[in-house]
Amino acid sequence: MKLKYIQEPELEFAQDKHICPRAGISTFDTYESKNDYRKKEINVGGVGTSDNLGKLSDWIDKCSRFIPQKADNNHPRLYAAFSGFNLSSGFKSNLQYGEALTKDINNSDIKRIIKIANDNERITEAIDLYYEKVKFVAQHRNVDLITCVIPAELFPYIAKEPKTDQEETIEGNEEEPSDYELNFRRALKAKTMHLGKPLQLVREQSLSPSRFQQDEATKAWNFSTAAYYKANQIPWRLPHNINRPSVCFVGISFYKSRDKKVTHTSLAQIFDELGNGVILRGTPVKIDERDRKPHLESEQAFELLKGALSEYNLAMETFPARLVIHKSSNYNEDELDGFRNAVYEMGIGKVDFVTILDSNVRMLRDGMYPALRGTHIELDKNIRLLYTKGSVEYYRTYPGPYIPQPLEVRVVESDVSPDIICEEILALTKMNWNNTQFDGKYPITMVCARKVGEVMKYLDIHEKAQIKYGFYM
């Protein structure tokens, strides 16, 4: 057993590199800002009650200015000040929002929905109400994304409070609705997807300061960066190593249909070093009786990967020189054969097959703090433990409530060393544009797989799905 340490990966911004998204944007500007054709005005649509929309206006106005870091904190790098979203600061653009870009929801409609006794009927009515307002804004206003504000009095009737006392797992923690129970957020994103405008859902409470929430600067970082990415702008990218071939990362995953009639449907998500990517829905698959996991047949694997690569080529006008495939379950021979054939047919020279799992192993360290993020343990030639959560030197603390759980990285086949595979996984944990605290547990390939599957199950199999991740996050 060998113990190694991977230095915190850098991210690339317009003027230089930095390990922290917040410091990088504040100091070196977003990556997109180096392009002359970037959006200097990002139009934000709004849906909510009149009072909600007023609070949203105040919040966006607040985000346009500098917000100081959390008061009286011992970790200034963890709770960084917000640079402001304007032409002079790191985003080098404005969030444009006004009454002309909004559609009101009547308070009487909110009260009517709250009185509906049946859960499914109540949530369906809320989805339909928001859908009609989103549809109006999407079709009649020039917006880049639409923010839906959920009133405080409505939220407990259409959603559940997120659980904060559970450790994150690769399959996700959010309680799965019963066969006929609707999830408001997922279903609304699916229903509005054909309108072509990404949604950003926020709770009314999050638009005002509260000691029970994140500090204002952190909220502004996360809200603004997500909006920027959903508007098709690139906040940061992975630096390209000129000594290595261009690479794309593919996440292969499966999701269950809500009615349980289709056991699992396959998904492929491709991301390049810029964070550009495409998402492709595959075909229903069967459960393997030996390991009780969904697996693709050889032809399904071939068609899924070939289709995803073709969509990527259509969008980006290029193929990668190397492909890395991530999966949260083991590969069988049919899957490997199908993927290999697709890679060969598309003319890609190098391919790596990697399984990423939660590990049951914990490593103890002397002192008060857990293992460092980036700690990398070689169990054998092709199996590694990788700490993506842990003590962070840059933050000078461990920003988490649990003893961190490492990932188990199994390298099934590879044209590069397992050390490089682990370095890339650690870097990919920083490509989550919903959260600017950079110590994510899972690579974006796995995060995307979960988010996309959650929304995709609310789409009819014949409905066309959006290929961009911004519609699912």
GIRA-V126062 format. One record per backbone hydrogen bond with DSSP energy under -1.0 kcal/mol. NH is the residue of the N-H (numbers start at 0). CO is the residue of the C=O. If there is no record, write none. Layout:
nh = <NH | NH>
co = <CO | CO>
//
This chain:
nh = <1 | 3 | 5 | 10 | 11 | 12 | 13 | 14 | 17 | 23 | 24 | 25 | 26 | 27 | 28 | 29 | 30 | 31 | 33 | 34 | 37 | 41 | 43 | 44 | 45 | 46 | 47 | 52 | 53 | 54 | 55 | 56 | 57 | 58 | 59 | 60 | 61 | 62 | 64 | 66 | 78 | 81 | 84 | 91 | 93 | 95 | 100 | 101 | 102 | 104 | 109 | 110 | 111 | 112 | 113 | 114 | 115 | 121 | 122 | 123 | 124 | 125 | 126 | 127 | 128 | 129 | 130 | 131 | 132 | 133 | 134 | 135 | 136 | 137 | 138 | 139 | 140 | 142 | 143 | 144 | 145 | 146 | 147 | 148 | 149 | 154 | 156 | 157 | 158 | 171 | 180 | 186 | 187 | 188 | 189 | 190 | 191 | 194 | 195 | 199 | 201 | 203 | 205 | 206 | 207 | 212 | 218 | 219 | 220 | 221 | 222 | 223 | 224 | 225 | 226 | 227 | 228 | 229 | 230 | 231 | 232 | 236 | 237 | 243 | 247 | 248 | 249 | 250 | 251 | 252 | 254 | 256 | 264 | 265 | 266 | 267 | 268 | 269 | 270 | 271 | 274 | 277 | 279 | 281 | 284 | 287 | 291 | 294 | 300 | 301 | 302 | 303 | 304 | 305 | 306 | 307 | 308 | 309 | 310 | 311 | 312 | 313 | 314 | 315 | 316 | 321 | 322 | 323 | 324 | 325 | 326 | 335 | 336 | 337 | 338 | 339 | 340 | 341 | 342 | 343 | 344 | 345 | 346 | 347 | 349 | 351 | 352 | 353 | 354 | 355 | 356 | 358 | 372 | 373 | 374 | 375 | 376 | 377 | 378 | 379 | 383 | 384 | 385 | 386 | 390 | 391 | 395 | 396 | 399 | 406 | 407 | 408 | 409 | 410 | 411 | 412 | 420 | 421 | 422 | 423 | 424 | 425 | 426 | 427 | 428 | 429 | 430 | 434 | 439 | 443 | 445 | 446 | 447 | 448 | 449 | 450 | 451 | 452 | 453 | 454 | 455 | 456 | 457 | 458 | 462 | 470 | 471 | 472>
co = <377 | 375 | 373 | 17 | 236 | 15 | 28 | 27 | 10 | 19 | 20 | 21 | 22 | 23 | 24 | 89 | 234 | 233 | 30 | 31 | 34 | 93 | 95 | 144 | 100 | 146 | 102 | 48 | 49 | 50 | 51 | 52 | 53 | 54 | 55 | 56 | 57 | 58 | 61 | 81 | 74 | 66 | 62 | 88 | 39 | 41 | 97 | 98 | 45 | 47 | 105 | 106 | 107 | 108 | 109 | 110 | 112 | 117 | 118 | 119 | 120 | 121 | 122 | 123 | 124 | 125 | 126 | 127 | 128 | 129 | 130 | 131 | 132 | 133 | 134 | 135 | 136 | 140 | 42 | 42 | 197 | 44 | 199 | 46 | 201 | 150 | 153 | 154 | 154 | 168 | 177 | 182 | 183 | 184 | 185 | 186 | 187 | 191 | 192 | 145 | 147 | 149 | 202 | 203 | 204 | 209 | 214 | 215 | 216 | 217 | 218 | 219 | 220 | 221 | 222 | 223 | 224 | 225 | 226 | 228 | 227 | 11 | 272 | 240 | 321 | 270 | 323 | 268 | 325 | 266 | 264 | 261 | 254 | 282 | 252 | 279 | 250 | 277 | 248 | 275 | 271 | 269 | 267 | 265 | 263 | 292 | 287 | 285 | 296 | 297 | 298 | 299 | 300 | 301 | 302 | 303 | 304 | 305 | 306 | 307 | 308 | 309 | 310 | 311 | 312 | 245 | 349 | 247 | 351 | 249 | 353 | 331 | 332 | 333 | 334 | 335 | 336 | 337 | 338 | 339 | 340 | 341 | 343 | 342 | 320 | 322 | 412 | 324 | 409 | 326 | 407 | 405 | 390 | 386 | 371 | 3 | 384 | 1 | 382 | 382 | 408 | 376 | 406 | 374 | 370 | 396 | 391 | 391 | 397 | 385 | 356 | 383 | 354 | 381 | 352 | 352 | 416 | 417 | 418 | 419 | 420 | 421 | 422 | 423 | 424 | 426 | 427 | 431 | 437 | 427 | 442 | 442 | 443 | 444 | 445 | 446 | 447 | 448 | 449 | 450 | 451 | 452 | 454 | 455 | 459 | 467 | 468 | 468>
//
